[in-house]
Amino acid sequence: MRTTGQLRLALMTSVFITASLCAAPSFAQQAETEQASSIDDIVVTARRREESLKDVPVAVTAVSAERLEQTGAADITTLQQQTPNATVQIARGTNSTLTSFIRGVGQQDPLWGFEPGVGLYVDDVYVARPQGAVLDIFDIERLEVLRGPQGTFYGRNTIGGAIKYVTKRLGQDPELTLKGAYGSYNQVDLIASGSTPLTDTLRIGGAVARYTRDGYGTNLTTGAEHYNKDVTAGRLSVEWTPTDDLFFRLAGDMTEDESNARHGYRLKAPMTDGIYDTRAGIGDEGYVRTRGLSFTGEWNVNDAVTLKSVTAWRDGDTKGDGIDFDGLPEPYLDIPGYYADSQFTQEFQLLFQGERWQGVAGVFYMDASAEGAFDTVLGKNVSQVSPGVFVPFPVTTYTGGKVDTESFAVFADFSYDLTDQLSLSVGGRWTRDKKSVDQLRQNYMGVKSPFFGNSTAVPLGAPLTDYTNSDTYSEFTPRISASYKFTPQLTGYASYGRGFKSGGFDMRGDAKLYPDTVKGYQPELVDTYEIGLKGSLLDRRINFATALFKSDYTDQQITSQFFIPPDSVVSFVDNAGSSEIWGWELEASARVTDNFIPRLTLGYLDAKFNDFVTFNRATGLRENMADKRDFQNTPDWTANIALPYSLDLGDRGSLIFTPMASYRGATQMFEEAIPLLDQGSYWLYDATLMWTAPDARYRVSLAGRNLSDERYRAGGYNFPLPVTGDSVIGFYGAPRTVTLSVTANF
């Protein structure tokens, strides 16, 4: 039997298709008498060069700055609603750490040493760590989401896909944009951006943004705001074009997030009245800082060859009071933590283009370090945690360490037009990663360890884990595709690509209970086969892209955590899984009239484990439990429909009204089903009304998000034992908000 959500989804699709087909006769009649207006080509850089979206044999979602403003988007998590088969959201227990999954492949755990399964790029700079990666949208040209393995072009850990945050190049004329916004929960956004030429060849520009908002809830123990926002961000760039063939750009950015620590909502008694409230006693301080500096140089050697260099440095650190897992004043399960990372990357590219051939070749190098520490505080003096098991004193498990990564890769991709219609692309990337680890895990008697301020904590025996190790991982990842232009506006393609995500070491590993943790785990591999069709119909009034794909996913790195009485929460990371993923995607827009251009996005995934070898808690043995496990963060259906309608007011400007509905199927938070924690299917409804002055100098926008005030979980933790305070907690998406913004361009 179909669910209500699926019926709405079917109705939504039917309405979109019916509207498009009903308009088709009028399209044809109009084309006979005059040149019909058409939707402009979208230019993307999915293959490291500028190309029309319809000509790229890759599944790509491109969202322009204009569309982001029309839909009231605040940060890159809007991609979850506007991209098929994608999860892009704030990680559990954080304000600005990113969790990304594409086509069922990703990484939920942001712990240092773990690699994300979706690569994040700011322009051409790879961002290695997810902390501070929930980027606010300002001074941006577009967002791109590349779905499926992108190892040939984007290298490190793009096993599920890549997200690109593309900033604007500086203009030739002086410009200044000021934007202010006020909204629900006392939201105040202030953004200023601009640029100016210093000489005929030298330009300087930048942007600064300040975001504040009261909390959606309150810490009932301390009285502090909960789910608030306190972010300052800035970017500065200098561009120099000494000749028409040379371009240089020096860019720097920094973001500071001083929002309060985000604790969870208890799903077991005692609970608070509001899902955004907490009774956490660990504290409220939170702080995340990220910053970076990059230098890009381009030399157009001739009409056929361009050389490009991208040199970048980034670092970040996270500190504060951590996460109160139990949501209670007492320290049943508190996790104070600290993270820091730094990275240096260098990439050289050779881009070439001839009459019938084009391509890119290059080398990539990265030297990165990530470190951190956290306490697992079982601080409540409980006499009996289970029959026959006693804990007469508070226990803290300290876990800390560092992972150094040195990565080197060479890559190339060549495309050749065999005929005016048929093109063939062949590429590959060879990657070599070397990782070195240093890890310590030690039990202490007391609340918190010495590292987190308890100088009186007493070590309990020898360390559970204390080792250094290193390993090297290498892989060749090929890609091949063929595309065929059925008409100048309609292209089909077929492709095969392999994705590679590096191996590593479990920074939570307990060598006393699981000695093999010191050996680490091996890389993941994904082989994806895809066919697609994209282009335009009816004199370019209907634009679409659709893809059907199958992925074979092997050596999946799966984290399992178990409580081992009386005093340890133990993590196991193994290459425990292999699976098969089938999927389908559709993105379409239809110019029903010049004023009404609806957009539709649909995604479907069928992801099943073939193998899931892990410890069975009932038997204590390793078993294949594939029939009892499902993919996390992977809904079967995702959908979005936007119905923008514009109205020309003549000398009074123009209006555009954009209602939008998004659907997300039911998801599990972890591979093992947890009915109390897992999220069912839901809809989100948004709407934006935007007025633009006749000369486009001023713009006023009223945006409503989550208008039905849907309460949905975006993450959670599950430690449902007495000694951990029955800690089953959820983290929730934003409630209904309304924001009024004013933009002025000078």
C-alpha positions in Angstrom: 0.0 0.0 0.0 1.3 3.4 -0.9 2.1 5.9 1.9 0.6 9.4 2.0 4.1 10.7 1.0 4.3 8.5 -2.0 0.8 9.5 -3.2 1.8 13.2 -2.9 4.9 12.4 -4.8 3.0 10.7 -7.6 0.5 13.6 -7.7 3.3 16.1 -7.8 5.0 14.3 -10.8 1.7 14.0 -12.6 0.9 17.7 -12.3 4.4 18.7 -13.6 4.2 16.4 -16.6 0.6 17.3 -17.4 1.4 21.0 -17.3 4.4 20.5 -19.6 2.5 18.4 -22.1 -0.6 20.6 -22.1 1.6 23.5 -23.0 3.3 21.7 -25.9 0.9 22.6 -28.7 1.1 26.3 -27.9 4.9 25.9 -27.9 4.8 24.5 -31.4 2.4 27.1 -32.7 4.5 29.9 -31.3 7.7 28.5 -32.9 6.1 28.8 -36.3 5.6 32.5 -36.0 8.5 33.8 -34.0 11.7 32.8 -32.3 10.7 31.3 -28.9 12.6 32.4 -25.9 14.6 29.6 -24.2 16.3 28.9 -21.0 20.0 29.9 -21.1 22.6 27.2 -21.2 24.1 26.5 -17.8 27.9 26.5 -17.8 29.7 24.2 -15.3 33.3 23.1 -14.7 32.6 19.5 -13.8 35.5 18.3 -16.1 37.9 21.1 -15.0 36.9 23.2 -18.0 33.9 25.3 -18.8 31.3 23.4 -20.7 27.6 23.5 -21.3 25.8 21.3 -18.7 23.9 19.4 -21.5 27.2 18.4 -23.1 28.9 16.9 -20.0 28.6 13.1 -19.7 28.3 13.4 -15.9 25.3 13.6 -13.6 25.6 17.3 -12.4 23.2 19.5 -10.4 24.1 23.2 -10.9 22.4 25.8 -8.7 23.0 29.5 -9.6 23.3 32.3 -7.1 20.0 33.7 -8.5 18.2 30.5 -7.8 19.6 30.2 -4.3 18.3 33.7 -3.6 14.9 32.9 -5.2 14.5 29.9 -2.9 15.6 31.6 0.3 18.7 29.4 0.7 20.9 30.2 3.7 23.8 27.7 3.4 24.9 24.7 1.3 22.6 22.3 3.1 19.9 23.6 0.7 21.4 21.1 -1.8 19.7 18.3 0.1 16.4 19.6 -1.1 17.4 20.6 -4.6 19.6 17.6 -5.5 18.4 14.0 -6.2 19.7 11.2 -4.0 21.7 13.5 -1.8 22.1 14.1 2.0 23.7 17.4 2.8 23.1 18.4 6.4 24.6 19.6 9.6 26.2 16.8 11.5 24.7 15.5 14.7 25.8 17.5 17.8 27.4 20.3 15.8 26.5 23.7 14.3 28.8 23.8 11.3 30.2 20.3 10.6 29.0 18.8 7.3 27.5 15.4 6.7 27.3 14.5 3.0 26.0 11.4 1.2 25.4 11.0 -2.5 23.8 7.9 -4.0 24.2 6.2 -0.6 27.9 6.8 -0.3 29.4 9.2 2.3 30.7 9.4 5.9 28.6 10.4 8.9 31.4 10.3 11.4 33.5 13.5 11.4 36.2 12.1 13.8 39.8 13.0 12.8 41.4 10.3 10.7 38.2 9.3 9.0 37.8 10.4 5.3 34.6 11.9 3.9 33.0 10.0 1.0 32.0 13.2 -0.8 34.7 15.7 -1.7 34.1 19.4 -1.0 35.8 22.0 -3.1 35.9 25.8 -2.7 36.7 26.7 -6.3 39.6 24.3 -7.1 40.7 23.9 -3.5 40.0 20.6 -1.8 38.7 20.9 1.8 39.9 17.8 3.6 37.9 18.0 6.9 34.1 18.5 7.4 34.4 20.7 10.5 33.3 24.3 9.6 32.2 23.1 6.1 28.5 24.1 6.4 29.3 27.1 4.2 27.0 30.1 4.3 26.0 31.4 0.9 27.5 34.8 0.1 29.8 36.1 -2.7 29.0 33.0 -4.7 28.4 32.3 -8.4 27.0 28.8 -8.2 27.0 25.5 -6.4 27.7 22.3 -8.3 27.0 18.7 -7.2 28.7 16.0 -9.2 27.1 12.6 -8.5 28.9 9.3 -8.7 32.7 8.6 -8.5 34.7 11.6 -9.7 38.2 10.3 -9.1 39.6 11.2 -12.5 39.0 14.9 -12.1 38.6 15.5 -8.4 40.7 12.9 -6.8 40.6 12.5 -3.1 37.7 10.7 -1.6 35.1 11.6 -4.3 33.8 8.1 -4.1 30.2 9.2 -3.8 30.6 12.5 -5.7 31.8 16.1 -5.2 30.3 19.4 -4.1 31.8 22.6 -5.6 31.4 26.0 -4.1 32.2 28.4 -7.0 32.9 32.0 -6.1 32.7 35.0 -8.5 35.6 36.5 -10.2 36.0 40.2 -9.7 34.4 42.6 -12.2 36.1 45.2 -14.2 34.1 48.1 -12.7 33.7 49.1 -9.0 30.8 47.5 -7.3 29.4 47.2 -3.8 26.5 45.1 -2.5 25.0 45.5 0.9 22.5 43.0 2.3 20.6 43.0 5.6 18.0 40.5 6.8 15.8 40.1 9.9 13.8 37.0 10.7 12.3 34.6 13.2 14.1 34.0 16.5 15.7 37.5 16.2 17.7 36.5 13.2 20.0 39.2 11.9 22.2 38.8 8.8 24.5 41.6 7.6 26.6 41.0 4.5 28.8 43.4 2.5 30.7 42.5 -0.6 32.4 44.5 -3.3 35.4 45.0 -5.5 37.3 47.8 -7.3 40.1 48.0 -9.8 43.4 49.4 -8.6 44.9 49.6 -12.1 43.8 48.4 -15.5 45.1 45.0 -14.6 44.8 44.7 -10.9 41.6 44.3 -8.9 40.8 43.8 -5.2 37.6 42.5 -3.7 36.1 40.8 -0.7 33.1 40.1 1.4 32.3 40.1 5.1 29.2 38.5 6.7 27.8 38.5 10.2 25.0 36.0 11.2 23.3 35.9 14.5 20.1 34.3 15.7 18.6 33.4 19.1 18.2 29.7 19.8 15.2 27.6 18.8 15.3 26.3 22.3 16.9 26.7 25.7 19.2 24.8 28.0 16.9 24.5 30.9 19.8 23.8 33.3 22.0 26.8 32.4 19.4 29.2 30.8 21.6 29.5 27.7 20.3 29.7 24.1 20.2 26.3 22.4 20.3 25.9 18.5 21.4 29.5 18.2 23.8 31.0 15.6 26.8 33.3 16.1 29.0 33.3 13.0 31.4 35.8 11.4 32.9 35.1 8.0 35.0 37.0 5.5 36.8 36.5 2.2 39.4 38.7 0.4 40.9 38.3 -3.0 43.3 40.1 -5.3 43.3 39.3 -9.1 45.9 40.4 -11.6 45.7 40.0 -15.4 49.0 41.4 -16.7 48.1 40.3 -20.2 45.1 38.7 -21.9 46.8 35.3 -21.5 47.8 35.5 -17.8 45.6 35.4 -14.7 46.6 35.3 -11.0 44.4 35.2 -8.0 45.4 35.4 -4.3 42.4 34.6 -2.0 42.0 34.2 1.7 39.0 33.3 3.9 38.1 32.9 7.5 35.1 31.7 9.4 34.5 31.8 13.2 31.5 30.0 14.6 30.9 30.9 18.3 27.4 29.3 18.4 26.6 27.5 21.6 27.3 23.8 21.9 24.4 21.7 20.5 23.2 18.9 22.6 20.4 16.4 21.8 16.8 15.9 22.7 16.1 12.9 24.8 13.8 10.4 23.2 13.5 8.4 26.5 12.2 9.8 29.8 12.8 12.2 31.3 12.2 14.4 28.2 11.8 18.1 27.8 8.6 19.7 26.5 10.3 21.1 23.4 12.5 19.2 20.9 15.0 22.1 20.8 15.4 22.3 24.6 17.9 20.4 26.7 18.8 19.9 30.3 22.5 19.4 29.5 24.9 20.0 32.3 28.2 19.8 30.5 28.2 23.4 29.4 27.3 25.6 26.5 30.6 27.0 25.0 31.3 26.2 21.4 33.9 27.5 19.0 34.9 26.5 15.4 37.4 28.4 13.3 38.5 27.6 9.8 40.7 29.7 7.5 42.5 29.3 4.3 44.8 30.9 1.7 45.1 30.0 -2.0 47.1 31.2 -5.0 45.9 30.4 -8.5 47.8 31.0 -11.7 46.6 30.5 -15.3 48.6 30.8 -18.5 46.9 30.5 -21.9 50.0 29.3 -23.8 48.1 29.4 -27.0 44.6 28.7 -28.3 45.1 25.0 -27.6 47.0 24.8 -24.3 46.4 26.3 -20.8 48.6 25.7 -17.8 47.1 26.1 -14.3 48.5 26.0 -10.8 46.5 25.9 -7.5 48.5 26.2 -4.3 46.5 26.2 -1.0 46.8 26.1 2.7 43.9 25.6 5.2 43.6 24.9 8.9 40.9 24.7 11.5 40.2 24.0 15.1 37.2 23.1 17.2 36.9 23.4 21.0 34.3 24.0 23.6 32.3 22.0 26.2 31.4 19.2 23.8 28.2 17.2 23.6 26.0 16.1 26.5 24.9 12.7 25.3 22.4 12.1 28.1 20.8 15.6 28.0 20.6 15.7 31.8 22.4 17.8 34.5 24.2 14.8 35.8 27.2 13.4 33.9 25.8 10.1 32.8 27.4 10.3 29.4 29.3 13.6 28.6 31.8 14.0 25.7 34.0 17.0 25.9 36.2 17.2 22.8 38.8 19.1 20.8 39.8 18.9 17.1 42.5 20.6 15.0 43.6 20.1 11.4 45.9 21.6 8.8 46.5 20.9 5.1 48.7 22.0 2.3 47.8 21.1 -1.3 49.4 21.7 -4.7 47.8 20.9 -8.0 49.2 21.5 -11.5 46.9 21.1 -14.5 47.4 21.0 -18.2 44.3 21.8 -20.2 44.2 21.4 -23.9 41.7 21.8 -26.7 41.8 21.1 -30.4 39.3 21.0 -33.2 38.1 17.5 -32.3 39.9 16.7 -29.0 40.2 18.2 -25.5 41.3 17.1 -22.1 43.1 17.7 -18.9 46.1 16.2 -17.2 47.7 17.0 -13.9 49.4 16.1 -10.6 48.1 16.6 -7.1 49.9 16.6 -3.7 48.6 17.0 -0.2 50.3 17.1 3.2 47.7 17.1 5.9 47.4 16.5 9.7 44.4 16.0 11.8 44.4 15.6 15.6 41.9 15.6 18.4 40.9 14.2 21.8 37.7 13.5 23.7 36.6 12.1 27.0 33.8 9.6 27.4 32.6 10.5 30.9 30.5 7.9 32.7 30.3 10.1 35.7 27.2 9.1 37.6 28.0 6.9 40.6 25.7 4.0 39.8 25.9 1.0 42.1 24.4 -1.6 39.7 24.2 -1.1 36.0 23.0 -4.6 35.2 22.5 -7.9 37.1 25.9 -8.7 38.7 27.7 -5.7 37.2 28.7 -2.8 39.6 30.5 0.5 39.1 31.2 2.1 42.4 32.9 5.2 41.1 32.8 7.6 38.1 34.9 6.5 35.1 36.3 8.5 32.2 37.9 7.1 29.1 40.3 9.5 27.4 40.8 9.0 23.6 43.3 11.1 21.7 45.7 11.0 18.8 46.9 12.3 15.5 46.8 11.2 11.9 49.3 12.5 9.2 48.4 12.0 5.6 50.7 12.5 2.6 48.9 12.0 -0.8 50.2 12.1 -4.3 48.2 11.5 -7.5 48.5 11.9 -11.3 45.5 12.1 -13.5 44.4 12.6 -17.1 41.2 12.6 -19.1 41.0 12.8 -22.9 37.9 13.4 -25.0 37.8 12.9 -28.8 35.0 13.6 -31.3 35.0 10.5 -33.5 32.2 12.2 -35.5 30.2 15.3 -35.2 27.8 13.3 -33.1 29.9 10.7 -31.3 32.5 11.5 -28.6 34.6 9.1 -26.5 36.3 10.0 -23.2 39.0 8.0 -21.5 40.7 8.9 -18.2 42.2 7.6 -15.0 43.9 8.6 -11.8 46.6 6.9 -9.8 46.6 7.8 -6.1 49.0 6.9 -3.4 48.2 7.8 0.2 50.5 7.3 3.2 49.1 7.6 6.7 50.8 7.6 10.0 48.9 7.3 13.3 49.6 7.9 17.0 46.8 7.0 19.4 46.2 6.7 23.1 43.2 5.4 25.0 43.2 5.4 28.8 40.7 4.9 31.6 40.7 7.3 34.6 38.8 7.3 37.8 37.0 10.6 38.0 34.9 13.0 36.0 37.0 14.1 33.0 40.6 13.3 32.3 43.7 15.5 33.0 43.6 16.6 29.4 40.2 18.2 30.0 41.0 19.8 33.3 40.7 17.2 36.0 44.2 17.1 37.4 43.1 14.7 40.2 42.0 12.0 37.8 43.7 8.6 38.6 44.7 6.3 35.8 43.0 2.9 35.9 45.6 0.3 34.9 47.6 0.3 31.7 46.4 2.2 28.6 43.7 0.4 26.6 45.4 1.5 23.4 48.8 3.1 23.0 50.4 2.6 19.6 51.9 4.2 16.5 51.7 2.7 13.0 51.7 3.7 9.3 50.3 2.2 6.1 50.3 3.1 2.4 47.3 2.7 0.1 47.3 3.1 -3.7 44.8 2.5 -6.4 44.2 3.3 -10.1 40.7 4.5 -10.8 39.7 4.6 -14.5 36.8 6.3 -16.2 35.4 5.8 -19.6 32.4 7.4 -21.3 30.8 7.7 -24.7 28.3 10.5 -25.6 26.1 10.8 -28.7 24.3 13.9 -29.9 21.0 12.7 -31.2 20.2 16.3 -32.1 22.1 19.6 -31.3 19.9 19.8 -28.2 19.8 16.2 -27.1 22.7 14.1 -25.8 22.9 10.6 -24.5 25.8 9.1 -22.7 27.1 5.9 -21.1 29.9 5.7 -18.6 31.9 3.6 -16.2 33.9 5.0 -13.3 35.7 3.7 -10.3 35.9 5.5 -7.0 38.5 5.1 -4.2 38.4 6.2 -0.6 41.6 5.8 1.4 42.1 3.4 4.2 43.1 4.5 7.7 43.0 3.8 11.4 40.1 3.9 13.9 40.9 6.7 16.4 38.4 5.2 18.9 39.9 1.8 18.7 40.3 -0.2 21.9 43.3 -2.5 21.4 42.6 -4.4 24.7 39.2 -5.6 23.6 39.9 -5.6 19.8 43.7 -6.1 19.1 43.3 -5.9 15.3 42.4 -2.2 15.6 46.2 -1.3 15.4 46.2 -2.8 11.8 43.7 -0.2 10.6 41.3 -0.8 7.7 41.6 -0.9 4.0 40.3 1.5 1.2 36.7 1.4 -0.2 36.0 1.0 -3.9 32.9 1.8 -5.9 32.4 0.7 -9.5 29.5 2.7 -11.1 27.8 2.0 -14.5 25.6 4.8 -15.8 23.5 5.7 -18.8 22.0 9.2 -19.2 20.1 11.5 -21.4 20.1 15.3 -21.2 19.1 18.2 -23.2 16.1 20.2 -24.5 12.8 19.6 -26.3 10.2 21.7 -27.9 12.5 24.5 -29.1 14.3 24.4 -25.7 11.2 25.0 -23.7 11.7 21.7 -21.8 15.1 21.1 -20.3 15.9 17.8 -18.5 18.7 15.5 -17.4 18.0 11.9 -16.4 20.3 9.0 -15.4 20.1 5.4 -14.5 23.0 3.8 -12.6 24.2 0.8 -10.8 27.1 0.8 -8.3 29.0 -2.1 -6.9 30.4 -1.0 -3.5 33.1 -3.1 -1.9 35.2 -3.1 1.3 32.9 -0.6 2.9 34.3 1.0 6.1 31.6 0.6 8.7 31.8 1.9 12.2 30.0 -0.1 15.0 30.0 1.0 18.6 29.1 -1.2 21.6 29.0 -0.6 25.3 31.1 -3.2 27.1 30.3 -3.3 30.9 31.3 -1.8 33.1 33.3 1.1 31.8 34.0 1.1 28.0 32.2 2.3 24.9 34.1 0.4 22.2 34.4 1.3 18.5 35.0 -1.2 15.7 35.9 -0.1 12.2 36.1 -2.8 9.6 35.9 -3.4 5.9 32.7 -5.2 6.8 30.4 -4.5 3.9 29.8 -5.0 0.2 26.6 -3.9 -1.5 24.8 -3.1 -4.7 23.1 0.2 -5.4 20.6 0.8 -8.2 19.2 4.3 -8.8 17.4 6.7 -11.1 17.5 10.5 -11.2 15.6 13.2 -13.1 16.0 17.0 -13.2 13.6 18.9 -15.4 12.3 22.4 -16.0 9.5 23.5 -18.4 8.8 27.0 -19.7 5.0 26.8 -19.6 5.0 30.5 -20.3 7.7 33.1 -20.1 6.5 33.9 -16.6 6.0 30.4 -15.3 8.9 27.9 -15.4 8.3 25.0 -12.9 11.3 22.7 -11.9 11.1 19.1 -10.9 13.8 16.9 -9.2 13.3 13.2 -8.5 15.7 10.6 -7.2 15.3 6.9 -6.4 17.7 4.5 -4.7 17.6 0.8 -4.0 20.7 0.1 -1.8 21.2 -3.4 -0.4 24.0 -5.0 1.6 25.4 -8.3 0.2 27.8 -8.6 3.1 27.9 -7.0 6.5 30.3 -8.9 8.7 30.5 -7.6 12.2 30.2 -8.7 15.8 26.9 -10.2 16.9 26.3 -8.8 20.4 24.2 -11.9 21.2 26.9 -14.4 20.4 30.1 -12.3 20.6 31.2 -13.8 17.2 31.7 -12.1 13.8 28.8 -13.0 11.5 27.4 -11.8 8.2 24.4 -9.8 9.3 23.5 -8.3 5.9 19.8 -9.4 6.2 19.6 -7.3 9.4 21.3 -4.1 8.2 20.3 -1.2 5.9 22.1 1.9 4.5 22.1 4.9 6.7 21.2 8.4 5.5 19.8 6.9 2.3 16.1 7.5 1.6 14.5 5.5 -1.2 12.8 8.6 -2.8 13.8 12.2 -2.8 11.9 14.9 -4.7 11.6 18.6 -5.1 9.2 20.8 -7.1 9.5 24.5 -7.4 6.9 26.7 -9.2 8.4 30.1 -9.7 6.1 32.7 -11.3 7.4 36.1 -12.3 5.5 39.3 -13.0 6.8 42.3 -14.8 5.6 45.5 -13.1 7.0 47.8 -15.7 8.5 50.9 -14.2 7.8 49.5 -10.8 10.2 46.6 -11.2 9.4 42.9 -11.1 8.1 40.2 -8.8 8.9 36.5 -8.6 7.0 34.1 -6.3 8.6 30.7 -5.7 6.7 28.1 -3.7 8.6 24.9 -3.3 7.9 21.4 -1.8 10.5 18.8 -1.0 10.1 15.1 -0.1 12.5 12.8 1.7 11.8 9.2 2.3 12.3 7.3 5.5 15.9 7.0 6.7 17.9 5.1 9.3 20.5 6.9 11.4 22.7 3.9 11.5 22.9 0.6 9.6 21.0 -1.1 12.4 17.3 -0.1 12.6 16.5 1.9 15.8 12.7 2.6 15.6 12.9 5.2 18.4 15.5 7.2 16.6 15.0 6.6 12.8 13.2 9.3 10.8 10.1 8.6 8.8 9.3 10.2 5.4 8.4 13.9 5.5 7.7 16.9 3.3 9.1 20.4 3.7 7.3 23.5 2.2 9.0 26.8 1.5 8.0 29.9 -0.3 9.8 33.1 -1.3 8.4 36.4 -2.7 11.1 38.7 -4.2 10.7 42.2 -5.7 13.5 43.7 -7.8 13.7 47.4 -8.8 13.6 48.3 -12.5 17.3 49.0 -12.6 18.1 45.9 -10.4 19.7 48.2 -7.8 17.4 47.2 -5.0 15.9 43.9 -4.1 13.5 42.9 -1.3 12.8 39.3 -0.4 10.4 37.6 2.0 11.3 33.9 2.5 9.4 31.3 4.5 11.1 28.0 5.3 9.5 24.8 6.6 6.1 26.6 6.5 4.3 23.5 7.9 6.6 23.5 10.9 7.7 19.9 10.3 9.7 18.3 13.1 12.3 16.0 11.7 15.5 14.4 13.0 18.7 15.0 11.1 20.9 12.9 13.3 21.2 11.1 16.7 23.0 8.8 19.0 22.0 5.6 20.7 23.3 4.4 24.1 20.2 3.0 25.8 21.7 1.6 29.0 21.3 2.6 32.6 25.0 3.5 33.1 24.8 5.9 30.1 21.5 7.4 31.3 19.4 5.8 28.6 21.0 8.2 26.2 18.9 8.0 23.0 19.0 11.5 21.6 18.0 13.2 18.4 19.1 16.4 16.6 16.4 18.3 14.6 16.2 20.4 11.5 15.1 24.0 11.8 11.5 24.9 12.6 9.3 27.3 10.6 11.1 30.6 10.0 10.3 33.7 8.1 13.1 36.1 6.9 12.8 39.6 5.3 15.9 40.8 3.5 16.9 43.9 1.6 19.8 44.1 -0.9 21.3 47.2 -2.4 23.8 47.2 -5.3 26.0 50.2 -6.0 
